[in-house]
Amino acid sequence: MAEKVKALTKKQLDVLKQKLMEEKTSLVFNDQVNASNIELARPEGSDEVEQSITDYTNSHLLRFRNREVFYAKKIDKALKKFDMNEYGHCTDCGDWIRFERLLARPTADLCIVCKEDSERDESSSFSGRQSKSLGKVVDLTGLMA
């Protein structure tokens, strides 16, 4: 039987909230998180090789920006939970999430037991997998033919 996790103390909550706020301000694309577009390099008069390099760089820039946008949304969601006094509760079982887990991953919304169950379910199900980076369900059954 799993050990009952104690509620987070005020000091622990303060540490975690500060960590979330620091992570949000440290995002590279923080000023562009809410922008729908981003300045991409478009060299004029370049040859095919230069254009390919530029396209490759822009592709990675957009990918990194999109990952940060996704992470910024998770941070905002966690900060809203502070306002509603729900931060630190597992969204599946309702128990407290250990302080050590939240310190390592302050946007976590599942306790370690529920997270392990979720990952086990995800890895055993071929169809309906959930994208870890986009949070969307991905149907892979159509790829089998």
Secondary structure, DSSP 8 states (H G I E B T S, - for coil): ---------HHHHHHHHHHHHHHHHT-TTGGGTT-S-------TT--HHHHHHHHHHHHHHHHHHHHHHHHHHHHHHHHHHHHTT-TTB-TTT--B--HHHHHH-TT--S-HHHHHHHHHHHHH-STTEE-TTT--EE--GGG--
